[in-house]
Every structure is written in structure tokens, then in C-alpha cells.
């Protein structure tokens, strides 16, 4: 059953088309992340769902009701923004209850909802404090609580962790995931941070230029990106790309300068790849360096240029066929710059994209 349905939604500001006939169905209880670079339309889409922006064309349904022209307060949503937007003169309890008082709910119900939200978010000891007395993470918990007390089925998050430091982002990311598992509500979450997207989402909608490029599970988007943009956007460090062409004798072969890669292990999406200009993509973690490299179907000897210690692992920068190649290696098995080492990979785990239109082959 769908909780939110976006049908042929377009939005233009003058001659600038921000959303382009966009369609999206979000299941009941699903955690969907809208992911993409700045200007891709992800926050605009969220604001259209929330009713903060009027669509140029199309319809939006929430829980079976057409809310395209409904006011935000009548859409049955709770929203958490990047800025906390707390009332500084009010206590935490006052901030949580303010909207409920304006809605003229009974005092007993207001107290019950505030107590429940405070318990879920573990902010009971903070109820008497004012925002100035709270840390950034505590303020964001209160902002989430303010949406939570509305007792709605759909929550919208617009980059809620962007203002926090890395440690707090990691902690609150876990708390938001716990919150979703505990409540089972539908959540739509906007971010440009792929780590947030991969760790939180049931499904990710990767956006570019007002269009959803790929809508799938985090693992499927990571393993089988549908085009060059998605492949380059997902993954840290980014995917390695090599320009070349495909030749076919007994089996398709990728050719790029001195590089020759047998693609018989690669699962092509359709027939007839021969003769096409393509880009072959390899994730750094799919390249084996040193021990075990000789067991891979494709091997090469390369010279280490730079190493980047990352703690749990190390990035090794080298060159393969004249192109830059990044390899993720175990920290205790890292070669020194200038050292020659063997690398290997399985072409079956690679991604190949048409050089012209960028679609996966």
C-alpha cells in the first residue's frame, strides 16, 4: 500500500523547470531517501509534498487523499528542517507543545504526546531547559520531537543533520534509524550525503536535473548503477573510470591503450555491445592489491604513487593503462610510494557505460 504518491509532478520558476513530470510511489512504513547534488530538485520535491510549494502540474496523494492543493497543516505530515527553528524564549516542553496548543487539543492529550515523544527521543531531562542551554544534537532531537508530537503517519526530513559535526551526525543517524524501526511511520529524507542515504534508506531515489535517475535499494544502486552519473555519485572514494571501446572476437573485450579486459564474465543488459565507445568503471574496494591479486581474472603490475591512511583501511593511488586508479587496501598490508605491486580485479563486478548517453550496458 502506498503512503505517498507523486504523479507527473512538474514545477517551474519562470522559464526554469525544476521538476520534470516526476513520478514516485512511497510505500507505507518505508524510509525513502532523496539523494543528489545541490540543485537537483530533491528539497523542492520534498517541499511540494509538504505543501510549501505549489506544483505547476501533476498531483500529490498522501494516504489515499489528493492533497495537491491542501495547506501543509491539513496534509497529515510532520516536518524536520535543517535549521532547528526553535522558539528561544520557550522551554523544550513549550516548544514541543506549542503547535498542539494552537490546534486546541485537550491539555491531558498534549501532556501525553509530549511525554511520549520525550521518552522516545530520550530528552525527558531536558524538558525544562531552553534552546540556548542545549547542544546542537539536543536541539535537533527537540526539532524531531516537535514533528513527532503531531502523531502523523508521514515524516519529512530536509537535511536535518547538515549543521552538526561528524560525530553527532553519526550518532543522530543511528537514532533516526532506531526511531523509524520503533514507529514504523513513512519517512522521506533529503540529503546530499551518500553515507546517510546508504545507511538509512529502504530505497534511494538518486536525482539529477529534476529527474529521478535511479530508484532502488542501496545495495542495488551501489552494485548496479543504471548510468554513469549514479555510478560516479555513489561511493566514497568514487568509482574509477577508464575510457575505451569494446571489440568482439570469441568474446567481448574492453580495449583502452595497453589495457585489454576479457568481458566474458560481465553480465551485459542487452546484446550488441561490440564497436561501442564505452567507459569501464571499477570501485576501489573491488580491486585487490598484493596478496590474492594473482587469483583475479585480470592482473597488472603498477607503481604506487600516493597512500592515504584512513584508519580502518588505506587508499592507494596508482595508475593503470595511463589512467588514475584508486585501490582500497588493508592498513597492515600497505606498500610504500614508488613500490611496484600486483593488482587484480574481476570484470564481472565492473560496470560498463555507453560513452555517449551514459547508460549502463
C-alpha positions as CSV (number, residue, x, y, z in Angstrom):
1,X,0.0,0.0,0.0
2,X,1.3,3.4,-1.0
3,X,1.6,6.2,1.6
4,X,2.7,9.0,-0.7
5,X,2.1,9.1,-4.5
6,X,3.6,11.8,-6.7
7,X,2.0,11.7,-10.2
8,X,3.5,13.6,-13.2
9,X,4.6,16.5,-10.9
10,X,6.3,19.4,-12.6
11,X,7.5,22.6,-11.1
12,X,8.8,25.7,-12.9
13,X,10.0,29.0,-11.7
14,X,9.5,31.2,-14.8
15,X,11.4,29.5,-17.7
16,X,13.4,27.3,-15.3
17,X,11.9,23.8,-15.0
18,X,13.0,22.4,-11.6
19,X,10.9,19.2,-11.5
20,X,10.1,17.4,-14.8
21,X,7.0,15.1,-14.9
22,X,8.2,13.3,-11.9
23,X,6.5,10.1,-10.7
24,X,7.2,8.4,-7.3
25,X,5.4,5.9,-5.0
26,X,6.4,5.5,-1.4
27,X,5.2,2.5,0.5
28,X,3.5,2.6,3.8
29,X,6.2,2.5,6.6
30,X,9.0,2.9,4.0
31,X,12.1,5.0,4.6
32,X,12.9,6.7,1.3
33,X,15.9,9.0,0.8
34,X,16.0,11.6,-1.9
35,X,19.7,11.9,-2.8
36,X,21.6,14.2,-5.2
37,X,23.9,17.2,-5.6
38,X,22.8,20.8,-4.9
39,X,20.2,22.0,-7.4
40,X,19.0,18.5,-8.4
41,X,15.4,19.2,-7.1
42,X,15.4,16.9,-4.0
43,X,14.4,19.7,-1.5
44,X,12.0,21.2,-4.0
45,X,10.2,17.8,-4.3
46,X,10.0,17.5,-0.5
47,X,8.6,21.0,-0.2
48,X,6.0,20.1,-2.9
49,X,5.0,17.0,-0.8
50,X,4.8,19.2,2.3
51,X,2.7,21.9,0.5
52,X,5.3,24.6,1.0
53,X,5.5,24.9,-2.8
54,X,2.6,24.7,-5.3
55,X,3.2,22.4,-8.2
56,X,2.9,23.6,-11.8
57,X,1.4,20.3,-12.9
58,X,0.6,16.9,-11.5
59,X,-0.9,15.6,-8.3
60,X,0.2,14.5,-4.8
61,X,-1.6,11.9,-2.8
62,X,-0.9,11.2,0.9
63,X,-2.6,8.2,2.5
64,X,-5.1,7.9,-0.4
65,X,-6.1,11.6,-0.3
66,X,-5.4,14.1,-3.0
67,X,-3.6,16.9,-1.2
68,X,-2.2,18.7,-4.2
69,X,-3.9,22.0,-3.1
70,X,-4.2,21.3,0.6
71,X,-2.5,23.5,3.2
72,X,0.6,22.0,4.9
73,X,-1.3,21.6,8.2
74,X,-4.0,19.6,6.5
75,X,-1.7,17.0,4.8
76,X,-1.1,14.8,7.8
77,X,2.7,15.3,7.8
78,X,5.4,16.2,10.3
79,X,8.5,18.1,9.0
80,X,12.0,18.5,10.3
81,X,14.2,21.2,8.7
82,X,17.9,21.7,8.5
83,X,17.6,24.7,10.9
84,X,16.2,23.8,14.3
85,X,13.8,26.8,14.3
86,X,13.1,26.5,18.0
87,X,11.4,29.3,20.0
88,X,14.3,30.6,22.2
89,X,12.1,32.0,24.9
90,X,10.2,28.7,25.4
91,X,11.4,25.6,27.3
92,X,11.8,22.3,25.4
93,X,8.3,21.3,26.7
94,X,6.9,24.6,25.4
95,X,8.5,24.0,22.0
96,X,7.1,20.5,21.8
97,X,3.6,21.5,22.9
98,X,3.2,24.9,21.0
99,X,1.6,23.5,17.9
100,X,-0.7,21.3,19.8
101,X,-1.9,24.2,21.9
102,X,-2.6,26.2,18.8
103,X,-4.6,23.2,17.5
104,X,-6.6,23.5,20.8
105,X,-6.0,19.9,21.8
106,X,-7.0,18.9,25.4
107,X,-4.3,19.5,28.0
108,X,-4.2,15.9,29.0
109,X,-3.6,14.8,25.4
110,X,-0.9,17.4,24.9
111,X,0.9,16.2,28.1
112,X,0.6,12.6,26.9
113,X,2.1,13.3,23.5
114,X,4.9,15.4,24.8
115,X,5.8,12.8,27.4
116,X,5.7,10.0,24.8
117,X,7.9,12.0,22.3
118,X,10.4,12.9,25.1
119,X,10.6,9.3,26.1
120,X,11.2,8.0,22.5
121,X,13.9,10.6,21.9
122,X,15.4,10.3,25.4
123,X,15.1,14.0,26.2
124,X,13.0,13.8,29.4
125,X,15.8,15.5,31.5
126,X,15.8,18.5,29.0
127,X,12.1,19.4,29.1
128,X,12.6,22.4,31.5
129,X,15.6,23.8,29.6
130,X,15.6,26.5,26.9
131,X,17.3,26.0,23.5
132,X,20.3,28.1,24.5
133,X,21.1,25.6,27.1
134,X,21.2,22.7,24.7
135,X,23.8,21.2,22.4
136,X,23.3,21.0,18.6
137,X,22.4,17.4,18.8
138,X,19.9,18.0,21.6
139,X,18.3,20.9,19.7
140,X,17.8,18.6,16.7
141,X,16.2,16.0,18.9
142,X,13.8,18.6,20.1
143,X,13.1,19.6,16.4
144,X,12.3,16.0,15.6
145,X,10.2,15.7,18.7
146,X,8.1,18.7,17.6
147,X,7.2,16.8,14.4
148,X,6.7,13.6,16.4
149,X,4.0,15.0,18.7
150,X,1.8,15.7,15.8
151,X,1.1,12.0,15.7
152,X,1.1,11.7,11.9
153,X,1.9,8.9,9.5
154,X,4.4,10.7,7.2
155,X,7.5,12.4,8.4
156,X,9.6,14.7,6.0
157,X,13.2,15.4,6.8
158,X,15.1,18.2,4.9
159,X,18.8,17.6,5.6
160,X,18.3,17.6,9.3
161,X,21.9,16.7,10.2
162,X,23.8,19.1,8.0
163,X,24.5,21.6,10.8
164,X,26.1,19.0,13.1
165,X,29.7,17.9,13.4
166,X,30.7,14.4,12.1
167,X,30.4,12.6,15.4
168,X,27.0,14.0,16.2
169,X,25.8,13.2,12.6
170,X,26.8,9.6,13.1
171,X,25.0,9.4,16.5
172,X,21.8,11.0,15.3
173,X,21.8,9.0,12.1
174,X,21.6,5.9,14.3
175,X,18.8,7.5,16.4
176,X,16.7,8.3,13.4
177,X,17.1,4.7,12.1
178,X,16.0,3.4,15.6
179,X,13.1,5.9,15.5
180,X,11.9,4.5,12.2
181,X,12.2,0.9,13.4
182,X,10.3,1.8,16.6
183,X,7.5,3.8,15.0
184,X,7.1,2.2,11.6
185,X,6.0,5.5,10.0
186,X,6.7,6.5,6.5
187,X,9.7,8.8,6.3
188,X,11.0,10.8,3.4
189,X,14.5,12.1,3.9
190,X,16.5,14.6,1.8
191,X,20.3,14.6,1.8
192,X,23.3,15.2,-0.3
193,X,25.3,12.8,1.9
194,X,25.6,9.4,0.4
195,X,26.6,7.8,3.7
196,X,23.4,9.0,5.3
197,X,21.4,7.7,2.3
198,X,23.1,4.2,2.2
199,X,22.7,3.6,6.0
200,X,19.2,5.0,6.5
201,X,17.2,4.1,3.4
202,X,15.0,1.2,2.4
203,X,15.2,2.7,-1.1
204,X,17.1,5.6,-2.5
205,X,15.9,8.0,-5.3
206,X,19.0,9.4,-6.9
207,X,18.1,12.7,-8.6
208,X,19.7,15.0,-11.2
209,X,18.2,18.0,-13.0
210,X,14.7,17.4,-11.6
211,X,14.6,13.8,-12.7
212,X,14.9,10.6,-10.7
213,X,17.9,8.7,-12.3
214,X,17.5,5.5,-10.3
215,X,15.1,4.3,-7.6
216,X,16.2,1.2,-5.8
217,X,17.7,-0.4,-2.7
218,X,21.0,1.0,-1.5
219,X,22.8,-2.3,-2.4
220,X,21.3,-2.4,-6.0
221,X,22.3,1.2,-6.6
222,X,25.8,0.6,-5.3
223,X,26.3,-2.7,-7.3
224,X,24.4,-2.0,-10.5
225,X,24.1,1.8,-11.1
226,X,21.9,2.4,-14.1
227,X,24.1,5.2,-15.6
228,X,27.4,7.0,-15.4
229,X,26.1,9.7,-13.2
230,X,24.7,7.4,-10.5
231,X,27.9,5.3,-10.6
232,X,30.1,8.4,-10.1
233,X,27.9,9.9,-7.4
234,X,27.6,6.8,-5.2
235,X,30.7,5.5,-3.4
236,X,33.5,7.1,-1.4
237,X,36.1,7.3,-2.8
238,X,34.5,7.4,-6.2
239,X,34.5,4.8,-8.9
240,X,37.5,4.5,-11.2
241,X,36.6,5.1,-14.9
242,X,38.6,4.1,-18.0
243,X,37.6,5.2,-21.5
244,X,37.9,2.7,-24.3
245,X,35.9,0.6,-26.7
246,X,34.5,-3.0,-26.9
247,X,35.8,-5.4,-29.5
248,X,34.4,-8.9,-30.1
249,X,36.2,-12.0,-31.3
250,X,35.1,-15.1,-29.5
251,X,34.1,-12.9,-26.5
252,X,33.7,-9.2,-25.9
253,X,36.9,-7.4,-24.9
254,X,37.4,-4.0,-23.4
255,X,40.3,-2.1,-25.1
256,X,41.9,1.0,-23.9
257,X,45.5,1.7,-24.9
258,X,47.6,-1.2,-23.3
259,X,44.6,-2.4,-21.3
260,X,42.7,-5.5,-22.6
261,X,40.0,-6.9,-20.4
262,X,38.1,-10.1,-21.3
263,X,34.4,-9.3,-20.6
264,X,33.0,-12.9,-20.8
265,X,32.2,-12.7,-17.1
266,X,30.3,-9.4,-17.4
267,X,26.5,-9.5,-17.5
268,X,25.5,-7.2,-20.3
269,X,22.0,-5.8,-20.1
270,X,21.4,-6.2,-23.8
271,X,23.0,-7.6,-27.0
272,X,25.4,-6.0,-29.4
273,X,28.0,-4.1,-27.3
274,X,30.8,-4.5,-29.9
275,X,32.3,-1.5,-31.5
276,X,30.9,0.9,-28.9
277,X,32.8,3.6,-27.2
278,X,32.4,2.9,-23.5
279,X,33.6,3.7,-20.0
280,X,34.6,0.8,-17.7
281,X,34.0,1.5,-14.0
282,X,35.8,-0.2,-11.1
283,X,35.1,0.5,-7.4
284,X,38.3,0.9,-5.3
285,X,37.1,-1.9,-3.0
286,X,36.7,-4.3,-5.9
287,X,40.4,-4.1,-6.8
288,X,42.7,-6.5,-4.9
289,X,46.2,-5.3,-4.2
290,X,49.1,-7.6,-3.3
291,X,48.2,-10.9,-1.8
292,X,45.3,-12.5,-3.7
293,X,45.7,-10.3,-6.7
294,X,47.2,-13.1,-8.8
295,X,44.0,-15.2,-8.3
296,X,41.9,-12.5,-10.1
297,X,40.9,-12.9,-13.8
298,X,42.6,-9.6,-14.7
299,X,46.0,-8.6,-13.2
300,X,48.6,-5.9,-13.8
301,X,51.7,-4.6,-12.2
302,X,51.5,-1.0,-11.1
303,X,53.6,1.6,-9.2
304,X,52.3,3.1,-6.0
305,X,52.1,6.9,-6.2
306,X,50.4,8.1,-3.0
307,X,48.9,6.5,0.0
308,X,46.1,7.9,2.2
309,X,45.7,6.3,5.6
310,X,42.0,6.2,6.6
311,X,42.3,4.4,9.9
312,X,40.5,1.1,9.3
313,X,41.8,0.9,5.7
314,X,44.1,2.9,3.4
315,X,43.6,4.3,-0.1
316,X,46.4,3.6,-2.5
317,X,46.7,5.8,-5.6
318,X,48.4,4.4,-8.7
319,X,47.9,4.3,-12.5
320,X,46.6,1.6,-14.8
321,X,46.9,2.0,-18.5
322,X,47.8,5.6,-18.1
323,X,44.6,6.4,-16.1
324,X,44.4,7.1,-12.3
325,X,43.4,4.1,-10.3
326,X,42.4,4.2,-6.6
327,X,42.5,1.0,-4.5
328,X,41.2,0.4,-1.0
329,X,43.7,-1.7,0.9
330,X,44.0,-3.2,4.4
331,X,46.0,-0.9,6.6
332,X,48.5,-3.6,7.7
333,X,49.3,-4.5,4.1
334,X,50.1,-1.1,2.5
335,X,53.1,-0.7,0.1
336,X,55.3,2.3,0.1
337,X,55.2,5.1,-2.6
338,X,57.4,4.1,-5.5
339,X,57.0,0.4,-4.8
340,X,55.7,-1.9,-7.7
341,X,52.8,-4.2,-6.7
342,X,50.4,-6.5,-8.4
343,X,46.7,-5.5,-8.6
344,X,43.8,-7.6,-9.9
345,X,40.1,-7.5,-10.4
346,X,37.1,-9.5,-11.6
347,X,35.4,-7.9,-14.7
348,X,32.1,-9.4,-13.5
349,X,32.0,-6.8,-10.7
350,X,32.8,-3.9,-13.0
351,X,30.2,-1.5,-14.6
352,X,30.3,-0.5,-18.2
353,X,28.5,2.6,-19.6
354,X,27.9,3.9,-23.1
355,X,30.3,6.8,-23.6
356,X,27.7,8.9,-25.4
357,X,24.5,8.7,-23.4
358,X,26.0,7.2,-20.2
359,X,23.5,4.3,-19.8
360,X,24.7,1.0,-18.3
361,X,25.4,-1.7,-20.9
